[in-house]
Amino acid sequence: MTESQERAGADARRADGDATTGTDAGAVAGAGAGAGAGADAQTVPVPHPPAFAPDSLVLNRKLPLWYQVSQSLRASVLGRPQDASARLPTEEQLAAHYGVSVLTMRQALKELETEGLISRHRRRGTFIEPRARRVSPVRLLGSVDAIVAQQSGEATTVLGHGPTAVPGDLAEFFPDCAEVTCYRRLRRDEESDEPTNWAENAVRPDIAARIDVADLERWPMTKVLRDVVGVRISRITDTVEARLADPVTAELLQVPLLSPILHYTGVTYDAEGRVVDVARIRYRGDRFSFSVTVEAH
């Protein structure tokens, strides 16, 4: 090795040693600064999104179990908080939650997968689709959860509420009431912010006194009555008919005056046979689909 080569090698080794020393010094300095900054400092936990928690369900043994579970889970998915986890519990956990077999739970999940609400991945789990379709037709077999599911999944604004004299066309439903509490709400598609429907609910005063208006911006009225207020709902009678948009509806739904809309009326009865709520909902004709499945046995 020549003298010039030896000098070059020595210079390279010194440079490498300086770099290593500088790195170690920086690490030591950083550790010292951290210790000096606060020996008692605590580690700040990283926040995690709240776990997805499906609603409870009281099963009706006269209806298909998989259908009831699918509609209840559908309502939970569409009505979930924005920051909730997109991952669903396992099939076994969901089956235990609803009190059904894993096979029944699997059939219910398949229904939601077909609708595009969830996706299932082998060994990874089941996840809520970010762009889950929110206007899929609902097959009504008599389940209250089907009504809740149909009304879930949209941003809701309470336009106003308060007591009012019983409207003449509702007098037959509230024969023992001098007044009802009226709630007016506007629903919008969460992605496009486009209005889809607006609703008026006439509720018995004694029931309305137990309703927190804030809940109506989170959940449909049917869910609030049943799961929050504790009304034992026995049945809901639905009527859907075509009408023309009146001035109020045209303005709220942003459609031309006298354009076709779908007018839904839902009458909710409690276990004593009293009408507790009459809902009148005006849907944009291009944003609502209604189908009924009639079972032969």
Long-range contacts (C-beta under 8 A, 24 or more apart in sequence): 48-85, 49-83, 49-84, 49-85, 50-81, 50-83, 50-84, 50-85, 51-84, 51-85, 51-89, 52-76, 52-80, 52-84, 52-85, 52-86, 52-87, 52-88, 52-89, 52-128, 53-84, 54-89, 54-94, 54-97, 54-98, 55-223, 55-227, 56-227, 57-98, 57-145, 59-98, 59-99, 59-100, 60-142, 60-143, 63-141, 63-142, 63-143, 64-141, 65-100, 65-104, 66-100, 66-104, 66-105, 66-107, 66-108, 66-111, 67-108, 67-111, 67-139, 67-141, 67-143, 68-143, 68-145, 69-98, 69-100, 69-104, 69-105, 69-108, 70-107, 70-108, 70-109, 70-111, 70-112, 71-138, 71-143, 71-145, 71-146, 71-148, 71-149, 72-98, 72-145, 72-148, 72-149, 73-108, 73-109, 73-112, 74-112, 74-115, 74-117, 74-145, 74-149, 74-152, 75-145, 75-148, 75-149, 75-152, 75-223, 77-112, 77-117, 77-118, 77-128, 77-132, 77-153, 78-117, 78-132, 78-134, 78-149, 78-152, 78-153, 79-148, 79-152, 79-153, 79-218, 79-219, 79-220, 79-223, 80-128, 86-127, 86-128, 86-130, 87-125, 87-126, 87-127, 87-128, 88-118, 88-125, 88-126, 88-127, 88-128, 90-125, 90-126, 91-126, 131-191, 134-189, 134-190, 135-287, 135-288, 135-289, 136-289, 137-289, 137-290, 137-291, 138-290, 138-291, 139-291, 139-292, 139-293, 140-238, 140-291, 140-292, 140-293, 141-293, 141-295, 144-222, 144-226, 144-233, 144-236, 147-220, 147-222, 147-236, 147-238, 147-266, 148-219, 148-220, 148-222, 148-223, 148-226, 151-220, 151-221, 151-222, 151-223, 152-219, 152-220, 152-223, 153-190, 154-187, 154-188, 154-189, 154-190, 154-196, 155-187, 155-188, 155-189, 155-190, 155-193, 156-185, 156-186, 156-187, 156-188, 156-216, 156-217, 156-218, 157-185, 157-186, 157-187, 157-188, 157-217, 158-183, 158-184, 158-185, 158-213, 158-216, 158-217, 159-184, 159-185, 159-186, 159-198, 160-184, 161-213, 163-205, 166-202, 167-202, 170-202, 170-278, 173-202, 173-267, 173-275, 173-278, 174-202, 174-204, 174-275, 177-204, 177-205, 179-205, 180-204, 180-205, 180-208, 181-205, 181-208, 181-211, 183-213, 183-216, 183-221, 185-216, 186-252, 189-287, 194-254, 194-287, 195-252, 195-253, 195-254, 195-284, 196-253, 196-283, 196-284, 196-287, 196-288, 197-253, 197-281, 197-282, 197-283, 197-284, 197-287, 197-288, 198-249, 198-252, 198-253, 198-281, 198-282, 199-279, 199-280, 199-281, 199-282, 200-279, 200-280, 200-281, 201-277, 201-278, 201-279, 201-280, 202-277, 202-278, 202-280, 203-276, 203-277, 204-274, 204-275, 204-276, 204-277, 207-231, 207-276, 207-277, 221-277, 221-279, 222-266, 222-268, 222-277, 225-268, 225-276, 225-277, 231-268, 231-270, 231-276, 232-270, 232-271, 233-268, 233-269, 233-270, 233-271, 233-276, 234-269, 234-270, 234-271, 234-273, 235-268, 235-269, 236-266, 236-267, 236-268, 236-269, 237-266, 237-267, 237-269, 238-264, 238-265, 238-266, 239-264, 239-265, 239-266, 240-264, 240-265, 240-290, 242-285, 243-282, 245-282, 249-282, 252-282, 253-282, 253-284, 255-284, 259-285, 260-285, 261-285, 262-288, 262-290
